[in-house]
């Protein structure tokens, strides 16, 4: 019989094994709650500006954003508020970055990049935390779902800017 604690441990081990020295990851999680993991082998990450995400889901409310992202992306998502407005990171298949064409609006981070990944139980602010924690090993977002989210967010932001420009001209 599987317990949530056992499942969380298996997921954490899967994440830690993305690093050449998994024990280093465990020490960082114990000391800081966040560990730097290399991207591009086990998974990559798409960096999503908060403004784009909030426009796409039509909310800035943390709970509503989490629910919408869980529903729309179906995979693991990290939020980092250290940058003004915050940044979301959708974990994605490692190879997705090779064909990613949305770099202007949402950069796919892969080989040569490290991502601050929170301990599996860090699911609330402050600090870097899981908006949608992994539910199993390899719980990654679908590229098409991320593209749809980015296109929706960018379209809504552009429409808002157009309305604002029209208002300034009046």
N, C-alpha and C positions, 0 to 999 in steps of 0.2 A: 504494500500500500504506500502510495506517495503522499508526502505531506507538503504543504506550501514551503516550509523551511527547507526540506530536501530539494524541492524544485528550484527554489531561489539559489541554493548552494550550487546546483548543477549549472544554472545559468551564469552565475558569477564565475565559476571555473571556466566555462566556455569563453566568457569575455577575457578573463585573465590569461588564457592560453593564446590570445592574439599577440601577446608580448613575448619576447624571447626569454624573459625571466619572469614567469608568472608570480613567483614569490615576492618580487619587487612590487607588483601591482597590489597584492594583498597588503603589503606594508603601507603603501600610499593610501589605500582605502581605510586602513586602520588609523593612520595618523591624520589624514586630511579629509576623508570622505570622498575624494575624487582622485583618480589615477589617470596618468597620460598613457593612452593606448595608441599603438601605431595603426594607421589605416591602410587599406589597400590589399591585404591578404585575406583576412576573415570577413571583413566588411569595410565599406566606405561610409561617408556621411555627406548629406546634402545640407549646406548651410542656408537656412531660410530666415531672412530678416523678419523681425516681429511685425513690422508694418505690413508686409506682404501677407503673412499668415493671418493677422487680425482682419485685414480687408477680405481675404478669401472666406473666412468663417463668419464674417460680419459681427465680430465681438472682440473685446479686449478682456472680458471677464475670464479669469484663470480657469474656472470649472467648465465654462461653456467652450472655451478654446480646447481644453483637454478632451472633452466629449466629442467635439467636432473632428479633431485630429485623429482620435482613436477610430472614429467611424469612417473617415475619409481615407486615411493612410494605412490603417491596419497593421502597423508595425511599431517598433521601438523609437521613441522620440525623447531627446534631451533638451532642456531649456537652460540657457546660461544668461543671466541678467547682468553680467559684468560690463557688457557693452550697452551704450545708451539705447533704451527701448528693448533690449534683449535680443537674443538670437536663438532660434530653434535648430536642432540638428536631427534630421531624419536618417536613421541607419538604413543602409541600402546594400545590395550585393556589391562585392568588391569590384567586379568587372564593369559595373554600370558607368563608372567614370570615364571609361574609354570612349563611350559614344554619347556622353552627356552634352547637350547643345544649349543649355540654359544658364551658362556661366554668368551672364550679365545680371540675371535676376536671382539666381540661386546656384552657388558654386558647389560642385561635387568635389569633395576632398578625398584624396586617395593616397597612393604611395608617396612617401616622404613627408607626410603630415601626421601629427599626433592630435588626438582629441581628448579633452578632459571628460572622462566617463565616470559618473557618480557610482558609488556603492549601490547595490540593488535596492537597498531600503531607503535611499534618499529620494523621496517622492514628493517633497514639499519644499518651498523656499524657506529660508534664504539660501542663496548660493546655487550652484549648478545642481540640477536635480532631474529626475525622470518625470516627464509629463505623461508618457506612456511607457511603463517599464516592460522589458521583454517578458513574454509569457512562457517562452520555451527557448531552447538553444536555436539560434538562427532566425529569431523573430524579427524580420526585416521588412521595411516598407516597400511596396510595389512601385517601381519607377513611374509607371503610367499615372498612378494616383498622385505622386509628387508633382509630376508635370501638370496635371489638371489643377492642382491646388495653386501652383505658381502662376499658371495662366489666368486663373480666376482672380487671384490677388492682384496681379499686375493690371489686368483689365479694369478692375474696380478702382485701383489707385489712379489710373490714367483718366477714368471718367470723373473722379472727384477733382482732379487737377484741372480738367477742362471746365467743369462747373465753376471752380474758383477763378479761373482765368476770365470766364464770361462775366462773373460778378464784378471783377476788378475793372473791366472795361465799361461797365455801366455807370 
